[in-house]
């Protein structure tokens, strides 16, 4: 079972919506590079992952890496979903609301929220 943080990110990315890219690619984090992702035709495209379980595992791994670096949610979201590609402020607000925390909550603290 993925963390509440991973589930909030998956929701924001559109995972579970029929025909949405994260759903089709079994990639709830819409990750470009991860242990299980493949990139047919474009090495920097959103990765295609073999199973939903591997997709969630890859997202959980990415969040653990952010936690190890001591990033806040704001720092992680702005790196993960940069303003050049996303409405990062709205993304951050969604995640914070889903977790009941603030932007300066560390990813490590957010991972512990149940």
N, C-alpha and C positions, 0 to 999 in steps of 0.2 A: 504494500500500500504506500503510495507516495505521500509526501508531506502536504500539509495545507498550503504551504507556499508554492509547491510545484503545481498543485491543483489550480490555484489562483492564476498562475502563469499560463497553464494550459487553457484555461477558460478565456483569458485575455487574448491568447493567440488564435482562438477559434477551434481548438481541438474538440472533437465530438460533433461538430457541425458537418452534416453530409456534404461531401465533395470539397470541403475546405482543405487547403494544402496540408496543414498539420495532421488532419485526419487521414487523408489519402496516403501520406508518407509515414504514418505511425510515429510521428515526431511532435509530441505535444508542446515542446519548447521551441519549435521551429528553428532548431539548431542547424547551423551550416556545417559544423565539424564536431563529430563526437565518435566515441569508440565503435558504434554499430552503424554509422551512416555511410552510405554510398552516394556517389555523385555522377550518375551517368550523364555524360555530355558536358558537364560544367563543374569544375572542381570547387567553385565557390557558391554553388546553388544550395538551397535548403536541402539537407540530407534526406535520403530515403532510408528508412530503417525497417528491418525485417518484421518485427512484431511490436505491438503496443507495449508489451512488458519491457523490451529493450529500449524503446523510446522513453518510457518513464525513467528507466535506470540511467539513461544518458542525461536526462534533465536533472535528476537527483545528484548525479556526479558533478555536473556543472555548478549546481548550487553549493555543494560541499567545497568545491574549489574557491568559490567566492567567499564562503565562510572562513576558510583557511587563510585567505588574504586579509580578513578583517573588514571587508566592505560593508557599508550600510546598504539598506534596500535602495536608497536613492542612487548611490554609486553603482550598484549592481545593475539596476534597471537601465540606467543611462548608458552603461556599457553593453548590456545584453540587447536592449531595444533602443538604439541611438536615435536622437532627434532627426537625423538625416533620413531615417526610414520609418519612424513611428511618431506618434504623439506621446512622447515619453512621460510628460506630466500626467496625462490621463491614465496611461498604463500604470504609473506609480500609484496614483490615487486609487485605482481599482484594486491593486494588490494590497495596499494599506487598509482599505476598507474591508476587504475580504478577511484580513488577518486581525483587524481591530488594533492596529499599531500605527506608528508614525514613520515618516521617511528616514529618520535617523536611527531606527531600529537596525541592529546589525543582522546580517543574513544568518549568522549563527543563532541569534536570539529568535529570529523568524522561523527557522527550521524547527525550533522546539515548541512552537505554538501548535496546539491541538484543537 
